Amino acid sequence: MTGEPVLYAEPGSTWWPVLWGPVFAAIGAALELGTGPVHWVAWTVVAVGLAGLAAGWVNARRRVCSVELTARTLRQGSETLAVERIAGVAEEIPDAGARALGGGWTAPRKTDEVPLVLDDGTTVLAWARDGAALRSTLTSLVESSPPS
């Protein structure tokens, strides 16, 4: 956290999936209530267990799939790229061989790829759920920054 204004951000995941487990457990307890005695301890363990697993999943998605763009840096997952290294935003995705930013082998599922040409001539793939918005913001940022 640099304190810089954020130009574009995606959290990777919201926290609402943590509620799935307790909701499923409440439905199970309600169904059991209609057929006889309810096993409250078991349903509580199910609710807490599923909520804990979902919390771990959400936390991992927020680390791996988050995007944050400031005037100085583009952070994608666990990788941070200085904006001054971006020479331009390419129109088309290269055929093969471009490395995806973020530390993974490929861009996360359900994301659009935004090819970036770096100052050394290589092309890397940035990504976001709203690829058009990231592309637009990056294009205006790169065009407004003075060449180094």
DSSP file (Angstrom, degrees, kcal/mol; ACC not computed):
  #  RESIDUE AA STRUCTURE BP1 BP2  ACC     N-H-->O    O-->H-N    N-H-->O    O-->H-N    TCO  KAPPA ALPHA  PHI   PSI    X-CA   Y-CA   Z-CA
    1    1 A M              0   0    0      0, 0.0     0, 0.0     0, 0.0     0, 0.0   0.000 360.0 360.0 360.0 110.9    0.0    0.0    0.0
    2    2 A T        -     0   0    0      2,-0.1     0, 0.0     3,-0.0     0, 0.0   0.591 360.0-119.6 -95.7 -12.3    1.7    3.1   -1.3
    3    3 A G        +     0   0    0      1,-0.3     3,-0.1     0, 0.0     0, 0.0   0.450  68.5 136.9  84.3   0.1   -1.0    5.6   -0.5
    4    4 A E        -     0   0    0      1,-0.1    -1,-0.3     0, 0.0     2,-0.2  -0.435  66.4 -93.2 -74.7 153.1   -1.3    6.5   -4.2
    5    5 A P        -     0   0    0      0, 0.0     2,-0.5     0, 0.0    66,-0.5  -0.472  39.6-125.6 -66.3 137.6   -4.7    6.9   -5.8
    6    6 A V        -     0   0    0     -2,-0.2    64,-0.2     1,-0.2     3,-0.1  -0.748  23.1-173.2 -88.4 125.1   -5.9    3.6   -7.4
    7    7 A L  S    S+     0   0    0     62,-3.0     2,-0.3    -2,-0.5    63,-0.2   0.785  73.9   5.3 -87.9 -31.3   -6.9    4.0  -11.0
    8    8 A Y  E    S+A   69   0A   0     61,-1.4    61,-3.0     2,-0.0    -1,-0.3  -0.976  70.4 171.8-153.2 139.0   -8.3    0.5  -11.5
    9    9 A A  E     -A   68   0A   0     -2,-0.3    59,-0.2    59,-0.2    57,-0.0  -0.995  16.4-176.8-152.4 144.8   -8.8   -2.3   -9.1
   10   10 A E  E     -A   67   0A   0     57,-2.6    57,-2.5    -2,-0.3    -2,-0.0  -0.986  20.0-147.9-135.4 131.6  -10.4   -5.7   -8.9
   11   11 A P        -     0   0    0      0, 0.0    55,-0.2     0, 0.0    54,-0.2   0.679  29.5-128.0 -76.4 -16.2  -10.4   -7.6   -5.6
   12   12 A G  S    S+     0   0    0     53,-0.3     2,-0.3    52,-0.1    50,-0.1  -0.119  81.7   4.0  93.7 -38.3  -10.2  -11.1   -7.0
   13   13 A S        -     0   0    0     49,-0.1     2,-0.2    46,-0.0    -3,-0.0  -0.936  69.5-124.3-169.5 152.7  -13.3  -12.3   -5.0
   14   14 A T        -     0   0    0     -2,-0.3    48,-0.1     1,-0.1     0, 0.0  -0.505  28.1-119.1 -92.9 172.6  -15.8  -10.9   -2.6
   15   15 A W  S >  S+     0   0    0      1,-0.2     3,-1.9    -2,-0.2     4,-0.3   0.527  88.5  96.3 -90.6  -6.1  -16.4  -12.4    0.9
   16   16 A W  G >   +     0   0    0      1,-0.3     3,-2.0     2,-0.2     4,-0.3   0.776  68.6  70.9 -61.6 -26.5  -20.0  -13.4    0.4
   17   17 A P  G >  S+     0   0    0      0, 0.0     3,-1.3     0, 0.0     4,-0.5   0.736  83.6  73.1 -61.3 -17.0  -19.2  -17.0   -0.5
   18   18 A V  G <  S+     0   0    0     -3,-1.9     3,-0.3     1,-0.2    -2,-0.2   0.776  90.0  59.9 -64.5 -23.7  -18.2  -17.5    3.1
   19   19 A L  G <> S+     0   0    0     -3,-2.0     4,-2.2    -4,-0.3    -1,-0.2   0.651  82.7  82.8 -78.4 -15.0  -21.9  -17.4    3.9
   20   20 A W  H <> S+     0   0    0     -3,-1.3     4,-2.8    -4,-0.3     5,-0.2   0.926  89.0  50.6 -56.4 -48.1  -22.7  -20.4    1.7
   21   21 A G  H  > S+     0   0    0     -4,-0.5     4,-2.7    -3,-0.3     5,-0.2   0.942 111.7  45.1 -58.4 -53.1  -21.8  -23.0    4.4
   22   22 A P  H  > S+     0   0    0      0, 0.0     4,-2.3     0, 0.0    -1,-0.2   0.870 114.0  51.0 -60.5 -34.9  -23.9  -21.5    7.2
   23   23 A V  H  X S+     0   0    0     -4,-2.2     4,-2.3     2,-0.2    -2,-0.2   0.935 111.5  46.7 -67.2 -45.1  -26.8  -21.1    4.8
   24   24 A F  H  X S+     0   0    0     -4,-2.8     4,-2.5    -5,-0.2    -1,-0.2   0.905 113.1  49.8 -61.5 -41.0  -26.6  -24.7    3.7
   25   25 A A  H  X S+     0   0    0     -4,-2.7     4,-2.7    -5,-0.2    -1,-0.2   0.897 109.8  50.9 -65.3 -39.6  -26.3  -25.8    7.3
   26   26 A A  H  X S+     0   0    0     -4,-2.3     4,-2.3     2,-0.2    -2,-0.2   0.901 110.9  48.7 -64.2 -40.6  -29.4  -23.8    8.3
   27   27 A I  H  X S+     0   0    0     -4,-2.3     4,-2.4     2,-0.2    -2,-0.2   0.923 112.1  49.1 -64.2 -43.4  -31.3  -25.3    5.4
   28   28 A G  H  X S+     0   0    0     -4,-2.5     4,-2.4     1,-0.2    -2,-0.2   0.910 111.8  48.4 -61.7 -42.9  -30.2  -28.8    6.5
   29   29 A A  H  X S+     0   0    0     -4,-2.7     4,-2.1     2,-0.2    -1,-0.2   0.890 111.0  51.1 -64.8 -38.7  -31.2  -28.1   10.1
   30   30 A A  H  X S+     0   0    0     -4,-2.3     4,-1.2     2,-0.2    -2,-0.2   0.906 111.1  47.6 -65.7 -41.0  -34.6  -26.8    9.0
   31   31 A L  H  X S+     0   0    0     -4,-2.4     4,-0.5     1,-0.2     3,-0.4   0.909 112.5  49.3 -64.9 -40.7  -35.2  -29.9    6.9
   32   32 A E  H >X S+     0   0    0     -4,-2.4     3,-1.1     1,-0.2     4,-0.9   0.852 103.4  61.1 -66.7 -32.9  -34.1  -32.1    9.9
   33   33 A L  H 3< S+     0   0    0     -4,-2.1     3,-0.3     1,-0.3    -1,-0.2   0.843 101.3  54.5 -61.1 -33.2  -36.5  -30.1   12.1
   34   34 A G  H 3< S+     0   0    0     -4,-1.2    -1,-0.3    -3,-0.4    -2,-0.2   0.663 113.0  41.6 -74.9 -15.3  -39.4  -31.3   10.0
   35   35 A T  H << S-     0   0    0     -3,-1.1    -1,-0.2    -4,-0.5    -2,-0.2   0.451 124.5 -70.3-112.1  -1.7  -38.5  -34.9   10.4
   36   36 A G  S  < S+     0   0    0     -4,-0.9    -1,-0.2    -3,-0.3     2,-0.0  -0.999  89.3   8.3 149.6-151.6  -37.6  -35.2   14.1
   37   37 A P        -     0   0    0      0, 0.0     2,-0.4     0, 0.0    -2,-0.1  -0.346  65.4-130.1 -68.8 145.7  -34.8  -34.0   16.5
   38   38 A V        -     0   0    0     -5,-0.1     2,-1.3    -2,-0.0     3,-0.2  -0.795   4.2-139.5 -98.1 135.6  -32.2  -31.6   15.2
   39   39 A H     >  +     0   0    0     -2,-0.4     4,-2.3     1,-0.2     5,-0.2  -0.688  28.3 175.7 -92.0  81.3  -28.5  -32.3   15.7
   40   40 A W  H  > S+     0   0    0     -2,-1.3     4,-2.3     1,-0.2    -1,-0.2   0.857  74.1  52.3 -60.9 -40.4  -27.5  -28.7   16.5
   41   41 A V  H  > S+     0   0    0      2,-0.2     4,-2.4     1,-0.2    -1,-0.2   0.924 110.6  48.1 -64.0 -43.6  -23.8  -29.5   17.3
   42   42 A A  H  > S+     0   0    0      1,-0.2     4,-2.5     2,-0.2    -2,-0.2   0.917 112.7  47.8 -63.8 -43.1  -23.4  -31.4   14.0
   43   43 A W  H  X S+     0   0    0     -4,-2.3     4,-2.5     2,-0.2    -1,-0.2   0.853 111.0  51.8 -68.0 -32.9  -25.0  -28.5   12.0
   44   44 A T  H  X S+     0   0    0     -4,-2.3     4,-2.7    -5,-0.2     5,-0.3   0.915 110.1  48.6 -67.0 -42.2  -22.9  -26.0   13.8
   45   45 A V  H  X S+     0   0    0     -4,-2.4     4,-2.8     2,-0.2    -2,-0.2   0.912 112.3  49.2 -63.0 -41.9  -19.7  -27.9   13.0
   46   46 A V  H  X S+     0   0    0     -4,-2.5     4,-2.8     2,-0.2     5,-0.3   0.934 112.4  48.1 -61.4 -46.1  -20.8  -28.2    9.3
   47   47 A A  H  X S+     0   0    0     -4,-2.5     4,-2.1     1,-0.2    -2,-0.2   0.934 116.2  42.1 -61.1 -47.7  -21.5  -24.4    9.2
   48   48 A V  H  X S+     0   0    0     -4,-2.7     4,-2.4     2,-0.2    -1,-0.2   0.909 115.5  50.4 -67.6 -41.9  -18.2  -23.5   10.7
   49   49 A G  H  X S+     0   0    0     -4,-2.8     4,-2.2    -5,-0.3    -2,-0.2   0.936 113.6  43.4 -62.7 -47.9  -16.3  -26.0    8.7
   50   50 A L  H  X S+     0   0    0     -4,-2.8     4,-2.4    -5,-0.2    -1,-0.2   0.877 113.7  51.7 -66.7 -37.1  -17.7  -24.9    5.4
   51   51 A A  H  X S+     0   0    0     -4,-2.1     4,-2.3    -5,-0.3    -1,-0.2   0.896 110.2  50.0 -65.2 -39.2  -17.3  -21.2    6.2
   52   52 A G  H  X S+     0   0    0     -4,-2.4     4,-2.0     2,-0.2    -2,-0.2   0.911 111.3  47.6 -65.0 -43.2  -13.7  -21.9    7.1
   53   53 A L  H  X S+     0   0    0     -4,-2.2     4,-2.1     1,-0.2    -2,-0.2   0.916 113.5  48.1 -63.6 -42.6  -13.0  -23.7    3.8
   54   54 A A  H  X S+     0   0    0     -4,-2.4     4,-2.8     1,-0.2     5,-0.2   0.881 108.5  54.5 -66.0 -37.2  -14.7  -20.9    1.9
   55   55 A A  H  X S+     0   0    0     -4,-2.3     4,-2.5     2,-0.2    -1,-0.2   0.900 108.7  48.8 -63.2 -40.0  -12.8  -18.2    3.8
   56   56 A G  H  X S+     0   0    0     -4,-2.0     4,-2.1     2,-0.2    -2,-0.2   0.910 112.4  48.4 -63.9 -42.0   -9.5  -20.0    2.8
   57   57 A W  H  X S+     0   0    0     -4,-2.1     4,-2.4     2,-0.2    -2,-0.2   0.921 113.0  47.1 -63.8 -45.6  -10.7  -20.1   -0.9
   58   58 A V  H  X S+     0   0    0     -4,-2.8     4,-2.5     2,-0.2    -2,-0.2   0.915 111.1  51.9 -63.6 -43.7  -11.7  -16.4   -0.9
   59   59 A N  H  X S+     0   0    0     -4,-2.5     4,-1.4    -5,-0.2    -1,-0.2   0.911 110.6  48.3 -59.8 -43.2   -8.4  -15.4    0.7
   60   60 A A  H  X S+     0   0    0     -4,-2.1     4,-2.6     1,-0.2     5,-0.3   0.916 111.3  49.8 -64.5 -43.2   -6.5  -17.3   -1.9
   61   61 A R  H  X S+     0   0    0     -4,-2.4     4,-2.6     1,-0.2    -2,-0.2   0.882 108.2  53.7 -63.2 -37.1   -8.5  -15.8   -4.8
   62   62 A R  H  < S+     0   0    0     -4,-2.5     4,-0.3     1,-0.2    -1,-0.2   0.805 114.2  42.2 -68.9 -27.4   -7.9  -12.3   -3.3
   63   63 A R  H  < S+     0   0    0     -4,-1.4    -2,-0.2    -3,-0.3    -1,-0.2   0.890 124.5  33.1 -81.1 -42.2   -4.2  -12.9   -3.3
   64   64 A V  H  < S+     0   0    0     -4,-2.6    14,-0.2     1,-0.2    -2,-0.2   0.811 125.6  36.0 -87.7 -32.7   -3.9  -14.6   -6.7
   65   65 A C  S  < S+     0   0    0     -4,-2.6   -53,-0.3    -5,-0.3     2,-0.2   0.264  84.8 116.2-111.9  11.1   -6.6  -12.9   -8.8
   66   66 A S        -     0   0    0     -4,-0.3    11,-2.9   -55,-0.2     2,-0.4  -0.532  44.1-160.7 -84.0 151.7   -6.5   -9.3   -7.6
   67   67 A V  E     +AB  10  76A   0    -57,-2.5   -57,-2.6     9,-0.2     2,-0.3  -0.993  11.8 174.3-130.9 135.3   -5.6   -6.4   -9.9
   68   68 A E  E     -AB   9  75A   0      7,-2.5     7,-3.4    -2,-0.4     2,-0.5  -0.957   6.7-171.6-145.0 125.9   -4.5   -2.9   -8.8
   69   69 A L  E     +AB   8  74A   0    -61,-3.0   -62,-3.0    -2,-0.3   -61,-1.4  -0.971  11.0 166.3-119.8 123.8   -3.3   -0.1  -11.1
   70   70 A T        -     0   0    0      3,-3.0   -64,-0.1    -2,-0.5    13,-0.0  -0.652  55.8 -90.7-117.7-178.8   -1.8    3.1   -9.8
   71   71 A A  S    S+     0   0    0    -66,-0.5     3,-0.1    -2,-0.2   -65,-0.1   0.736 126.4  31.6 -65.8 -20.9    0.2    5.8  -11.7
   72   72 A R  S    S+     0   0    0      1,-0.2    11,-2.8    11,-0.1    12,-0.5   0.742 120.5  32.2-107.3 -30.5    3.4    4.0  -10.8
   73   73 A T  E     - C   0  82A   0      9,-0.3    -3,-3.0    10,-0.1     2,-0.5  -0.947  48.6-153.4-137.3 151.5    2.6    0.3  -10.6
   74   74 A L  E     -BC  69  81A   0      7,-2.9     7,-2.8    -2,-0.3     2,-0.5  -0.983  22.3-167.5-117.2 114.3    0.4   -2.5  -12.1
   75   75 A R  E     +BC  68  80A   0     -7,-3.4    -7,-2.5    -2,-0.5     2,-0.5  -0.916   9.8 176.5-107.3 125.3   -0.1   -5.3   -9.5
   76   76 A Q  E >   -BC  67  79A   0      3,-2.8     3,-2.1    -2,-0.5     2,-0.3  -0.955  63.3 -52.6-127.3 110.4   -1.5   -8.5  -10.8
   77   77 A G  T 3  S-     0   0    0    -11,-2.9   -13,-0.1    -2,-0.5   -12,-0.1  -0.448 123.6 -15.0  60.8-122.8   -1.7  -11.3   -8.2
   78   78 A S  T 3  S+     0   0    0     24,-1.3     2,-0.4    -2,-0.3    -1,-0.3   0.380 121.5  86.2 -94.1   4.0    1.7  -11.7   -6.7
   79   79 A E  E <   -C   76   0A   0     -3,-2.1    -3,-2.8     2,-0.0     2,-0.4  -0.882  55.6-163.8-113.4 137.0    3.6   -9.7   -9.4
   80   80 A T  E     -C   75   0A   0     -2,-0.4     2,-0.4    -5,-0.2    -5,-0.2  -0.971   5.1-168.5-119.0 131.6    4.1   -6.0   -9.5
   81   81 A L  E     -C   74   0A   0     -7,-2.8    -7,-2.9    -2,-0.4     2,-0.2  -0.970  24.7-121.9-120.6 130.3    5.2   -4.2  -12.7
   82   82 A A  E >   -C   73   0A   0     -2,-0.4     3,-1.6    -9,-0.2     4,-0.3  -0.527  16.0-138.1 -69.1 133.0    6.4   -0.6  -12.9
   83   83 A V  G >  S+     0   0    0    -11,-2.8     3,-1.8     1,-0.3    -1,-0.1   0.820 100.9  68.3 -62.8 -30.9    4.2    1.4  -15.2
   84   84 A E  G 3  S+     0   0    0    -12,-0.5    -1,-0.3     1,-0.3    64,-0.2   0.718  92.8  60.7 -62.7 -19.4    7.3    3.1  -16.6
   85   85 A R  G <  S+     0   0    0     -3,-1.6    34,-2.1    33,-0.1     2,-0.7   0.630  82.7  95.0 -80.4 -14.0    8.3   -0.3  -18.1
   86   86 A I  E <   +D  118   0B   0     -3,-1.8    32,-0.2    -4,-0.3     3,-0.1  -0.704  48.0 179.0 -84.5 115.9    5.2   -0.4  -20.3
   87   87 A A  E     -     0   0B   0     30,-2.5     2,-0.3    -2,-0.7    31,-0.2   0.764  63.4 -31.9 -85.1 -28.3    5.9    1.0  -23.7
   88   88 A G  E     -D  117   0B   0     29,-1.7    29,-2.7     2,-0.0     2,-0.6  -0.981  55.4-100.4-177.3 169.0    2.4    0.4  -25.1
   89   89 A V  E     -D  116   0B   0     -2,-0.3    27,-0.2    27,-0.2     2,-0.1  -0.940  41.2-136.9-107.0 118.5   -0.8   -1.6  -25.1
   90   90 A A        -     0   0    0     25,-1.9     3,-0.0    -2,-0.6    -2,-0.0  -0.387   2.5-140.7 -75.9 152.9   -1.0   -3.9  -28.0
   91   91 A E  S    S+     0   0    0      1,-0.1     2,-0.3    -2,-0.1    -1,-0.1   0.873  82.7  40.3 -79.1 -39.9   -4.2   -4.3  -30.0
   92   92 A E  S    S-     0   0    0     22,-0.1    -1,-0.1    23,-0.0    -2,-0.1  -0.849  84.0-113.7-117.3 149.0   -3.9   -8.1  -30.6
   93   93 A I        -     0   0    0     -2,-0.3    32,-0.0     1,-0.1    -2,-0.0  -0.613  42.1-111.8 -75.1 131.5   -2.9  -11.0  -28.4
   94   94 A P        -     0   0    0      0, 0.0     4,-0.1     0, 0.0     3,-0.1  -0.253  24.4-114.3 -63.4 155.2    0.3  -12.6  -29.7
   95   95 A D  S    S-     0   0    0      1,-0.2     2,-0.3     2,-0.1    -2,-0.0   0.927  81.4 -27.3 -58.4 -50.5    0.0  -16.1  -31.0
   96   96 A A  S    S+     0   0    0      1,-0.0    -1,-0.2     3,-0.0     3,-0.1  -0.989 108.6  51.3-160.7 160.5    2.1  -17.9  -28.4
   97   97 A G        +     0   0    0     -2,-0.3     2,-0.4     1,-0.3    26,-0.1   0.298  62.5 133.8  93.8  -9.9    4.9  -17.4  -25.9
   98   98 A A        -     0   0    0     -4,-0.1     2,-0.3    26,-0.1    -1,-0.3  -0.603  54.2-128.1 -77.6 132.4    3.7  -14.3  -24.1
   99   99 A R  E     -e  124   0B   0     24,-0.8    26,-2.8    -2,-0.4     2,-0.4  -0.598  15.9-128.8 -81.3 135.8    4.0  -14.7  -20.4
  100  100 A A  E >   -e  125   0B   0      5,-0.4     3,-0.6    -2,-0.3    26,-0.2  -0.683  24.0-123.8 -82.6 135.7    1.0  -13.9  -18.2
  101  101 A L  T 3  S+     0   0    0     24,-2.8     3,-0.3    -2,-0.4    -1,-0.1  -0.356  83.7  61.1 -70.9 158.1    1.6  -11.5  -15.4
  102  102 A G  T 3  S-     0   0    0      1,-0.2   -24,-1.3   -25,-0.1    -1,-0.2   0.327 113.0 -83.3 109.1  -6.5    0.7  -12.6  -11.8
  103  103 A G  S <  S+     0   0    0     -3,-0.6     2,-0.2     1,-0.3    -1,-0.2   0.444  95.3 109.9  93.0  -1.3    3.0  -15.5  -11.3
  104  104 A G  S    S-     0   0    0     -3,-0.3    -1,-0.3     2,-0.1    -4,-0.3  -0.499  77.8-113.8-102.1 175.1    0.8  -18.2  -12.9
  105  105 A W  S    S+     0   0    0     -2,-0.2    -5,-0.4    -3,-0.1     2,-0.3   0.850  97.6   6.3 -73.1 -35.5    1.2  -20.1  -16.1
  106  106 A T  S    S-     0   0    0     -7,-0.1    -2,-0.1    -4,-0.0     3,-0.1  -0.834  94.1 -77.2-137.6 173.3   -1.8  -18.5  -17.7
  107  107 A A        -     0   0    0     -2,-0.3     4,-0.1     1,-0.1     3,-0.1  -0.466  63.7 -91.6 -68.8 148.3   -4.3  -15.7  -17.0
  108  108 A P    >   -     0   0    0      0, 0.0     3,-0.9     0, 0.0    -1,-0.1  -0.209  52.8 -86.5 -59.1 153.5   -7.0  -16.7  -14.4
  109  109 A R  T 3  S+     0   0    0      1,-0.2     3,-0.1    -3,-0.1    20,-0.0  -0.211 111.1  23.8 -58.0 151.3  -10.2  -18.1  -15.8
  110  110 A K  T 3  S+     0   0    0      1,-0.2     2,-0.3    -3,-0.1    -1,-0.2   0.752  97.8 117.7  62.0  28.4  -13.0  -15.7  -16.8
  111  111 A T    <   -     0   0    0     -3,-0.9     2,-0.4    -4,-0.1    18,-0.3  -0.911  62.1-127.2-120.3 153.7  -10.5  -12.9  -17.4
  112  112 A D  E     - F   0 128B   0     16,-3.3    16,-1.7    -2,-0.3     2,-0.3  -0.796  25.6-126.9 -95.9 140.4   -9.7  -11.0  -20.5
  113  113 A E  E     - F   0 127B   0     -2,-0.4    14,-0.3    14,-0.2   -20,-0.1  -0.698  17.9-166.2 -90.6 139.2   -6.1  -10.7  -21.6
  114  114 A V  E     - F   0 126B   0     12,-3.3    12,-2.9    -2,-0.3     2,-0.3  -0.950  17.5-140.6-124.1 106.9   -4.6   -7.3  -22.3
  115  115 A P  E     - F   0 125B   0      0, 0.0   -25,-1.9     0, 0.0     2,-0.4  -0.504  17.7-165.1 -73.7 132.6   -1.2   -7.6  -24.2
  116  116 A L  E     -DF  89 124B   0      8,-3.3     8,-2.4    -2,-0.3     2,-0.6  -0.957  13.3-144.3-118.1 134.1    1.4   -5.1  -23.0
  117  117 A V  E     -DF  88 123B   0    -29,-2.7   -30,-2.5    -2,-0.4   -29,-1.7  -0.872  23.8-148.8 -95.7 123.9    4.6   -4.3  -24.9
  118  118 A L  E >   -D   86   0B   0      4,-3.0     3,-2.0    -2,-0.6   -32,-0.2  -0.371  28.3 -99.7 -89.7 170.6    7.5   -3.6  -22.4
  119  119 A D  T 3  S+     0   0    0    -34,-2.1   -33,-0.1     1,-0.3    -1,-0.1   0.675 122.0  56.1 -64.8 -18.1   10.4   -1.3  -22.8
  120  120 A D  T 3  S-     0   0    0    -35,-0.2    -1,-0.3     2,-0.1     3,-0.1   0.354 121.0-105.2 -95.0   6.4   12.7   -4.2  -23.8
  121  121 A G  S <  S+     0   0    0     -3,-2.0    -2,-0.1     1,-0.3     2,-0.1   0.305  79.1 127.8  91.7  -8.3   10.4   -5.2  -26.7
  122  122 A T        -     0   0    0     -5,-0.1    -4,-3.0     1,-0.0     2,-0.5  -0.412  52.5-133.9 -78.3 158.3    8.9   -8.3  -25.0
  123  123 A T  E     - F   0 117B   0     -6,-0.2   -24,-0.8    -2,-0.1     2,-0.3  -0.951  23.2-179.5-114.5 132.2    5.1   -8.8  -24.8
  124  124 A V  E     -eF  99 116B   0     -8,-2.4    -8,-3.3    -2,-0.5     2,-0.7  -0.861  26.4-118.7-123.5 161.8    3.4   -9.8  -21.6
  125  125 A L  E     -eF 100 115B   0    -26,-2.8   -24,-2.8    -2,-0.3     2,-0.2  -0.895  22.5-171.0-108.2 112.9   -0.3  -10.5  -20.9
  126  126 A A  E     - F   0 114B   0    -12,-2.9   -12,-3.3    -2,-0.7     2,-0.3  -0.541  16.9-162.8 -84.3 165.9   -2.1   -8.4  -18.3
  127  127 A W  E     + F   0 113B   0    -14,-0.3     2,-0.3    -2,-0.2   -14,-0.2  -0.993  19.7 162.4-152.5 154.6   -5.6   -9.6  -17.4
  128  128 A A  E >   - F   0 112B   0    -16,-1.7   -16,-3.3    -2,-0.3     3,-0.5  -0.961  46.7-115.2-165.0 156.3   -8.8   -8.4  -15.7
  129  129 A R  T 3  S+     0   0    0      1,-0.3     2,-0.9    -2,-0.3     3,-0.2   0.902 121.2  42.4 -63.3 -39.9  -12.4   -9.4  -15.6
  130  130 A D  T 3> S+     0   0    0      1,-0.2     4,-2.0    -3,-0.1     3,-0.3  -0.722  75.3 170.4-105.5  79.9  -13.2   -6.1  -17.3
  131  131 A G  H <> S+     0   0    0     -2,-0.9     4,-2.8    -3,-0.5     5,-0.2   0.830  72.6  57.4 -61.9 -34.8  -10.4   -6.2  -19.8
  132  132 A A  H  > S+     0   0    0      2,-0.2     4,-2.5     1,-0.2    -1,-0.2   0.898 107.6  47.3 -64.9 -40.2  -11.8   -3.2  -21.8
  133  133 A A  H  > S+     0   0    0     -3,-0.3     4,-2.5     2,-0.2    -2,-0.2   0.913 114.0  46.8 -67.8 -42.4  -11.7   -1.0  -18.7
  134  134 A L  H  X S+     0   0    0     -4,-2.0     4,-2.9     2,-0.2     5,-0.2   0.928 113.2  49.9 -64.3 -43.6   -8.1   -2.1  -17.8
  135  135 A R  H  X S+     0   0    0     -4,-2.8     4,-2.8     1,-0.2    -2,-0.2   0.931 112.2  47.5 -58.9 -47.4   -7.0   -1.6  -21.4
  136  136 A S  H  X S+     0   0    0     -4,-2.5     4,-2.3     2,-0.2     5,-0.2   0.925 114.4  45.5 -61.6 -46.4   -8.6    1.9  -21.5
  137  137 A T  H  X S+     0   0    0     -4,-2.5     4,-2.1     1,-0.2    -2,-0.2   0.919 115.2  46.9 -65.6 -44.0   -7.0    3.0  -18.2
  138  138 A L  H  X S+     0   0    0     -4,-2.9     4,-3.0    -5,-0.2     5,-0.3   0.912 111.1  52.3 -63.9 -42.5   -3.6    1.6  -19.2
  139  139 A T  H  X S+     0   0    0     -4,-2.8     4,-2.4    -5,-0.2     5,-0.2   0.937 112.5  43.9 -60.5 -47.7   -3.7    3.2  -22.6
  140  140 A S  H  X S+     0   0    0     -4,-2.3     4,-1.5    -5,-0.2    -1,-0.2   0.869 115.3  49.7 -66.8 -34.7   -4.5    6.6  -21.2
  141  141 A L  H  X S+     0   0    0     -4,-2.1     4,-1.2    -5,-0.2    -2,-0.2   0.923 113.4  44.5 -67.8 -45.0   -1.9    6.2  -18.5
  142  142 A V  H  < S+     0   0    0     -4,-3.0    -2,-0.2     1,-0.2    -1,-0.2   0.889 114.4  49.3 -68.4 -39.9    0.9    5.1  -20.9
  143  143 A E  H  < S+     0   0    0     -4,-2.4    -1,-0.2    -5,-0.3    -2,-0.2   0.808 112.7  47.6 -70.6 -28.6    0.1    7.8  -23.4
  144  144 A S  H  < S+     0   0    0     -4,-1.5    -1,-0.2    -5,-0.2    -2,-0.2   0.694  93.9  89.1 -86.0 -18.6    0.1   10.5  -20.7
  145  145 A S  S  < S-     0   0    0     -4,-1.2     3,-0.1    -3,-0.1    -4,-0.0  -0.586  85.3-112.4 -82.3 141.7    3.3    9.5  -19.1
  146  146 A P        -     0   0    0      0, 0.0    -1,-0.1     0, 0.0    -2,-0.1  -0.414  37.5-101.5 -70.1 145.7    6.5   11.1  -20.5
  147  147 A P              0   0    0      0, 0.0   -63,-0.0     0, 0.0   -60,-0.0  -0.385 360.0 360.0 -66.9 145.7    8.9    8.7  -22.2
  148  148 A S              0   0    0    -64,-0.2   -64,-0.0    -3,-0.1   -63,-0.0   0.452 360.0 360.0 -93.0 360.0   11.9    7.6  -20.2
